[in-house]
Structure formats: structure tokens, C-alpha cells
């Protein structure tokens, strides 16, 4: 168990429906059949490490994180303040914001991300789950970062909005 980062691609129309009735989000992402699984990305426990490498900030310092890279997981636009997706409410990005974020992510290579990686520093900063000094951790983070980049690339190309949440 633990905190898992999730990204969910939706049409702008579906986003509007979810913003009017947030229970739709839960029914879609927690459906037994796994509705729209190709539109759901599970980042496992890599989410805060990715956020840290992109922004230089931990979640505790989220107010210092610069947009649009901080939007990769936490846009600050809340679907429903009263809805707890497991570890707080879901955030969302509109299509134009997805395109802006995708353009910024496209500028970051795996080598550049690896150059920012310092496992000991990340553990000292309290980056969840504080396992970043292990040998396999760098590959774990870069693998999920590549998936995150591809996810936003597809969302941008398909003119989709994105909802993010922790569960």
C-alpha cells in the first residue's frame, strides 16, 4: 500500500460533467471493468520524485513550484473540495493547459532528468517514499517519467483534459 499518483485523460465535455457531478469521476476510475484504462496512468510511488525533479520542490513546498511543470500532478484547480480520492481531492487541467505543459515536458530529456537526480538529497528532502538512494530507483523514476511524458503528449494530440489524483 501507499500513495499512488494517477493521471486520467478526459474530453473537455466529460471534464465539464465531472465538475458538475464529481461522483462521475469515481465511477469512471474505480469501475470494476476499468473503463477507459488506456486513458488512466498509474505512476505508482514515483509521483513525488518526478514532481521534485521537474520543479525542485517537494509537495510540502508546492506553493513555491513553478507552473506549468508543477501542473504535471497538482494544478491547484480542484474538481471538488469535498471529494477525497484517497489522499485529497483531484486536480484538473483544461486542454490549453495540457498543451502548454506538454510543450514544456517535451523540452526535458531523460539525460537532463537524470542529471538532476540525487537520491540522498531527495531522501533528506523527505520525497515520498524516501527510497531514492537505492540503485534501481533512478531507472524506476525515469521509466515513469517517460510514461508521464507520453501520457501528456497523447492528451495534447487528442485535445483532452487531464485529471490528477493520489489514492
C-alpha positions as a Python dict, from the first residue, in 0.01 Angstrom:
ca = {
    (1, 'X'): (0, 0, 0),
    (2, 'X'): (97, 362, -22),
    (3, 'X'): (21, 681, -207),
    (4, 'X'): (-14, 623, -580),
    (5, 'X'): (-15, 906, -836),
    (6, 'X'): (-277, 883, -1110),
    (7, 'X'): (-346, 1074, -1431),
    (8, 'X'): (-673, 1043, -1621),
    (9, 'X'): (-740, 1180, -1972),
    (10, 'X'): (-1092, 1302, -2043),
    (11, 'X'): (-1265, 1501, -2312),
    (12, 'X'): (-1345, 1863, -2232),
    (13, 'X'): (-1714, 1762, -2233),
    (14, 'X'): (-1650, 1482, -1980),
    (15, 'X'): (-1450, 1723, -1764),
    (16, 'X'): (-1745, 1964, -1757),
    (17, 'X'): (-1976, 1681, -1648),
    (18, 'X'): (-1730, 1573, -1377),
    (19, 'X'): (-1701, 1930, -1250),
    (20, 'X'): (-2080, 1941, -1216),
    (21, 'X'): (-2100, 1595, -1052),
    (22, 'X'): (-1771, 1464, -914),
    (23, 'X'): (-1918, 1121, -838),
    (24, 'X'): (-1883, 1054, -1213),
    (25, 'X'): (-1504, 1065, -1170),
    (26, 'X'): (-1506, 799, -901),
    (27, 'X'): (-1737, 575, -1102),
    (28, 'X'): (-1509, 603, -1406),
    (29, 'X'): (-1170, 547, -1241),
    (30, 'X'): (-1287, 290, -986),
    (31, 'X'): (-1518, 95, -1220),
    (32, 'X'): (-1489, -284, -1188),
    (33, 'X'): (-1438, -317, -1561),
    (34, 'X'): (-1168, -49, -1557),
    (35, 'X'): (-1346, 178, -1804),
    (36, 'X'): (-1107, 369, -2031),
    (37, 'X'): (-794, 205, -1890),
    (38, 'X'): (-591, 342, -2182),
    (39, 'X'): (-676, 691, -2052),
    (40, 'X'): (-561, 615, -1695),
    (41, 'X'): (-194, 620, -1597),
    (42, 'X'): (-76, 480, -1263),
    (43, 'X'): (257, 639, -1165),
    (44, 'X'): (293, 410, -865),
    (45, 'X'): (504, 579, -597),
    (46, 'X'): (725, 773, -841),
    (47, 'X'): (495, 1078, -845),
    (48, 'X'): (668, 1297, -584),
    (49, 'X'): (1015, 1215, -718),
    (50, 'X'): (901, 1322, -1066),
    (51, 'X'): (742, 1636, -924),
    (52, 'X'): (1063, 1715, -733),
    (53, 'X'): (1287, 1663, -1035),
    (54, 'X'): (1062, 1882, -1250),
    (55, 'X'): (1013, 2164, -1000),
    (56, 'X'): (1289, 2141, -740),
    (57, 'X'): (1015, 2138, -475),
    (58, 'X'): (863, 1874, -252),
    (59, 'X'): (489, 1855, -202),
    (60, 'X'): (538, 2040, 127),
    (61, 'X'): (679, 2329, -79),
    (62, 'X'): (415, 2311, -352),
    (63, 'X'): (338, 2683, -331),
    (64, 'X'): (696, 2750, -447),
    (65, 'X'): (669, 2521, -750),
    (66, 'X'): (656, 2697, -1087),
    (67, 'X'): (385, 2636, -1344),
    (68, 'X'): (343, 2480, -1588),
    (69, 'X'): (571, 2193, -1475),
    (70, 'X'): (402, 2183, -1134),
    (71, 'X'): (75, 2115, -1316),
    (72, 'X'): (203, 1769, -1407),
    (73, 'X'): (46, 1645, -1081),
    (74, 'X'): (-107, 1939, -895),
    (75, 'X'): (-268, 2217, -1095),
    (76, 'X'): (-434, 2383, -798),
    (77, 'X'): (-765, 2363, -988),
    (78, 'X'): (-974, 2130, -774),
    (79, 'X'): (-1252, 1910, -911),
    (80, 'X'): (-1443, 1903, -579),
    (81, 'X'): (-1301, 2020, -244),
    (82, 'X'): (-1535, 1777, -63),
    (83, 'X'): (-1429, 1471, -264),
    (84, 'X'): (-1143, 1260, -128),
    (85, 'X'): (-993, 1038, -397),
    (86, 'X'): (-781, 861, -136),
    (87, 'X'): (-535, 1134, -42),
    (88, 'X'): (-729, 1451, -107),
    (89, 'X'): (-927, 1593, -396),
    (90, 'X'): (-848, 1555, -765),
    (91, 'X'): (-693, 1837, -969),
    (92, 'X'): (-760, 1911, -1336),
    (93, 'X'): (-608, 2077, -1640),
    (94, 'X'): (-803, 2212, -1934),
    (95, 'X'): (-693, 2128, -2289),
    (96, 'X'): (-496, 2453, -2339),
    (97, 'X'): (-307, 2390, -2014),
    (98, 'X'): (-234, 2030, -2117),
    (99, 'X'): (-84, 2160, -2442),
    (100, 'X'): (127, 2415, -2254),
    (101, 'X'): (253, 2152, -2009),
    (102, 'X'): (324, 1904, -2289),
    (103, 'X'): (538, 2164, -2469),
    (104, 'X'): (743, 2216, -2151),
    (105, 'X'): (778, 1843, -2081),
    (106, 'X'): (892, 1790, -2440),
    (107, 'X'): (1194, 2011, -2367),
    (108, 'X'): (1315, 1780, -2087),
    (109, 'X'): (1525, 1483, -2190),
    (110, 'X'): (1584, 1172, -1982),
    (111, 'X'): (1951, 1270, -1956),
    (112, 'X'): (1853, 1611, -1819),
    (113, 'X'): (1622, 1448, -1564),
    (114, 'X'): (1898, 1204, -1464),
    (115, 'X'): (2134, 1500, -1419),
    (116, 'X'): (1901, 1644, -1155),
    (117, 'X'): (1873, 1315, -968),
    (118, 'X'): (2040, 1294, -627),
    (119, 'X'): (1892, 1011, -420),
    (120, 'X'): (2048, 1115, -91),
    (121, 'X'): (1928, 1474, -133),
    (122, 'X'): (1580, 1352, -225),
    (123, 'X'): (1562, 1131, 85),
    (124, 'X'): (1681, 1420, 304),
    (125, 'X'): (1410, 1639, 149),
    (126, 'X'): (1152, 1378, 251),
    (127, 'X'): (1049, 1290, -105),
    (128, 'X'): (796, 1009, -74),
    (129, 'X'): (864, 717, -22),
    (130, 'X'): (1226, 801, 68),
    (131, 'X'): (1389, 510, -120),
    (132, 'X'): (1580, 721, -371),
    (133, 'X'): (1932, 616, -270),
    (134, 'X'): (1869, 258, -387),
    (135, 'X'): (2044, 150, -706),
    (136, 'X'): (1726, 75, -902),
    (137, 'X'): (1546, 397, -803),
    (138, 'X'): (1679, 613, -1086),
    (139, 'X'): (1552, 370, -1352),
    (140, 'X'): (1219, 346, -1168),
    (141, 'X'): (1172, 723, -1179),
    (142, 'X'): (1289, 768, -1539),
    (143, 'X'): (1064, 484, -1661),
    (144, 'X'): (760, 652, -1507),
    (145, 'X'): (871, 995, -1628),
    (146, 'X'): (877, 862, -1985),
    (147, 'X'): (523, 728, -1933),
    (148, 'X'): (411, 1065, -1795),
    (149, 'X'): (558, 1249, -2096),
    (150, 'X'): (388, 1009, -2338),
    (151, 'X'): (59, 1040, -2150),
    (152, 'X'): (59, 1420, -2178),
    (153, 'X'): (173, 1402, -2543),
    (154, 'X'): (-128, 1185, -2629),
    (155, 'X'): (-363, 1409, -2427),
    (156, 'X'): (-232, 1713, -2613),
    (157, 'X'): (-263, 1548, -2955),
    (158, 'X'): (-615, 1426, -2876),
    (159, 'X'): (-724, 1761, -2729),
    (160, 'X'): (-805, 1608, -2393),
    (161, 'X'): (-814, 1750, -2044),
    (162, 'X'): (-632, 1571, -1760),
    (163, 'X'): (-741, 1493, -1405),
    (164, 'X'): (-476, 1403, -1146),
    (165, 'X'): (-517, 1247, -803),
    (166, 'X'): (-348, 1043, -534),
    (167, 'X'): (-500, 725, -398),
}
